[in-house]
């Protein structure tokens, strides 16, 4: 059932209204004595999950026993990142999810279900996994906090994904990511009903009796024309309804439906959020459906320091590079290291232009020209690109430069999906 909801394409939920909505939602946990919060990490700094967690701590006090960021495969948050995103929640409450060692298996979805959901693109079962801390009886309620936004793995981010990927293990992350990649990014992005969502919903159905009750708190965020992050929607509940309502609103405010394709796109990656291509390639897959054939995507990445968030995945990206789907799927069949790391294989597919357009990375000092080119991208000097394209003077969307060059600027690819109407409606 729903415990609190508010949202529309023109809504602008204030800090005071957000606090009131969170307090109203937390009434559902009035009998819970020991509560775990599962919010996102710094890669969702604009989600308002930090403010929501801070409010929850203020309201719950000692009843909030742990904050477990839904890292998935991401690196642990630093003290500076926690202070930036969660300034009023004690850092002593935070725990690090280790995706290789911490999850336990709660159930297993048969291969027949996964095969049918994916229309035959894969043939394997799926493990329902979550961090052991959430399942060992230490807590009698969970607050899962996050943002609903178009997403490359599942179609629309959050809800059950926050638990089964955010606190899941290697096998569940591998298999869910590869299912979506094999099914096709263009068939997934910005859709509510997808093969991976069907699997996550089934996982929640199977795992619910083995997990404490979950209060889902979901936001919908839009960057408005002036560049301010606006809360368009807030939905809290204990079932799928809150996600579905948030997703419907997200489709309206987070998908930029273009009438014509982009010949040249420029994407800025905030160094606070994006230090790897594993995260930064949102610049590729969130714009891929908008790019013109033979177009150019330029990614300004001053904080780029590595490819993968995990050393093992980083090595695989360096070994195989970003290639079209058909090539990566063939390499999976031929190479055990990719076959046993399907999330890496999925990421290589997601980060490819499918040879339709060029991808040029302009990194800071943390990544060299030879490294960028070794994984299949073009390289450009960041200083030269910033001199040519002064991002502080560009507006979100179409810009015509003094010399007449026309570029499409995306100041943060994590906040939406850019696509032509033709490609989205295929």
C-alpha positions, -999 to +999 in steps of 0.1 A: +000+000+000+010+036-004+021+056+027+028+089+011+028+103-024+031+135-042+042+143-077+035+159-111+055+172-140+053+207-126+057+199-089+085+214-069+087+196-035+105+219-010+129+208+018+101+213+043+076+193+023+102+166+018+107+163+055+069+161+061+066+134+035+094+114+050+079+117+085+046+106+072+062+075+055+081+065+086+048+061+106+045+028+088+075+016+109+062+027+142+065-008+157+100-015+143+128-014+169+158-020+147+159-005+112+184-008+083+185+020+056+196+011+021+202+044+002+225+049-029+261+060-029+276+092-043+267+083-079+231+092-070+241+124-051+212+143-068+186+118-058+178+136-025+184+102-008+210+120+014+185+144+027+159+116+032+184+095+051+193+125+073+157+131+080+151+094+088+180+094+113+167+126+129+133+109+133+144+074+142+175+081+164+189+049+178+162+028+160+182+033+128+209+007+134+228+007+101+231+025+068+242+002+040+247+021+007+235+000-023+270-001-039+265-031-062+299-033-078+309+003-070+338+012-047+331+021-011+321+057-002+349+078+012+345+098+044+344+130+022+316+115+000+296+105+031+300+139+046+289+155+013+258+133+007+248+124+043+261+154+064+237+148+094+239+110+096+268+097+117+295+079+097+297+053+123+264+039+111+276+032+076+287-002+064+303-013+032+286-039+010+312-063-004+295-078-035+319-107-037+316-119-002+286-104+017+255-117-001+235-148+008+211-166-015+175-164-005+160-183-034+165-192-071+144-183-101+142-212-126+158-208-160+125-213-177+112-181-161+143-161-171+143-176-206+106-167-211+111-132-196+140-125-220+123-140-250+151-166-253+182-144-253+197-162-224+192-196-208+202-196-172+185-194-137+188-164-114+200-163-078+180-141-055+207-125-033+210-098-007+235-087+019+236-111+049+232-081+072+196-077+059+187-114+064+203-125+096+175-113+120+194-082+132+167-059+118+129-059+118+125-033+090+143-020+059+140+014+043+151+012+007+157+048-006+164+058-042+156+076-074+136+063-103+152+073-136+157+056-170+183+029-166+204+008-190+202-025-170+165-027-160+147+000-180+138+022-150+160+022-120+152+013-084+127-006-062+138-043-061+170-036-080+182-016-050+182-047-029+190-075-053+217-057-073+226-029-048+232-054-020+234-085-043+263-107-052+284-115-083+261-140-098+230-120-095+247-088-108+263-107-137+231-124-148+208-095-145+231-071-164+238-096-192+201-104-196+194-067-202+224-063-225+216-094-246+179-083-249+190-049-262+196-015-246+173+002-271+145-021-262+150-015-224+158+021-217+130+042-203+106+013-202+088+001-171+080-035-181+112-052-192+127-087-189+150-076-161+122-059-142+101-091-145+130-110-129+135-085-101+097-085-093+098-123-091+129-121-069+110-097-045+080-121-045+102-150-035+124-132-010+098-111+008+091-138+034+128-141+042+135-104+045+122-078+070+093-057+057+106-031+033+095+006+031+103+018-004+110+056-006+114+067-042+120+101-057+118+116-092+142+144-099+145+167-128+171+193-136+151+223-146+160+249-173+179+270-148+200+240-138+184+235-104+176+199-092+139+198-086+120+170-068+090+163-091+078+133-072+079+114-039+064+079-035+066+057-005+049+023+000+054-014+007+047-029-027+052-023-064+026+005-067+050+032-054+076+022-081+050+021-109+037+056-100+073+070-098+082+054-131+052+069-150+063+103-138+099+097-146+090+088-181+074+123-185+102+143-169+134+123-174+131+114-211+141+141-236+123+131-268+140+147-297+125+152-332+158+148-349+191+130-341+222+147-327+252+152-350+275+164-321+268+158-284+289+171-255+285+155-221+300+167-189+310+142-162+312+158-127+344+146-111+326+142-078+304+115-093+323+100-122+358+085-118+355+055-140+340+046-174+319+020-156+300+050-143+309+076-168+296+056-198+262+068-189+273+095-213+272+068-240+241+047-232+219+075-221+225+094-254+230+064-278+194+064-290+196+101-298+229+101-317+229+104-355+247+078-376+283+091-381+277+116-353+302+125-326+299+121-289+325+141-268+327+132-231+345+157-208+357+136-179+381+155-156+378+130-128+384+099-149+410+076-132+401+041-142+378+020-163+362-004-138+351+002-102+366-032-094+401-042-102+390-075-119+365-057-141+389-030-149+413-056-162+386-071-184+377-037-199+413-031-207+416-066-222+386-066-245+375-029-250+341-015-259+328-034-289+294-040-306+270-064-290+275-092-316+313-092-310+311-092-272+285-120-272+309-140-294+338-132-271+317-145-242+314-178-259+351-180-266+366-167-234+361-181-199+371-149-181+342-130-198+318-159-195+324-159-157+321-121-155+289-114-174+283-079-158+316-068-174+305-082-207+272-064-204+291-032-196+312-035-227+280-038-248+264-008-231+295+013-237+297+007-274+283+030-301+275-002-321+298+014-347+271+040-355+289+071-342+323+080-327+330+083-290+357+107-279+369+109-242+386+140-229+400+129-195+420+148-169+454+137-157+442+104-144+440+086-177+464+087-207+457+089-244+470+054-250+447+040-223+416+057-238+424+045-273+432+010-261+396+004-252+382+016-286+375+053-279+390+084-295+410+108-273+410+146-270+428+170-248+405+182-219+420+217-219+415+220-257+379+208-255+371+231-226+386+260-245+365+252-275+333+242-255+332+263-223+306+243-204+299+271-179+285+291-208+264+263-224+228+256-217+213+221-213+202+210-248+209+227-281+236+254-283+249+274-313+285+285-307+298+319-319+314+303-350+281+287-359+288+251-347+257+235-332+261+211-303+238+193-279+250+197-243+242+172-215+254+185-181+247+152-162+239+120-181+227+103-149+196+124-147+178+112-178+175+096-212+179+113-246+164+097-276+148+104-309+111+097-310+117+073-339+141+051-320+121+051-288+089+041-306+104+013-327 
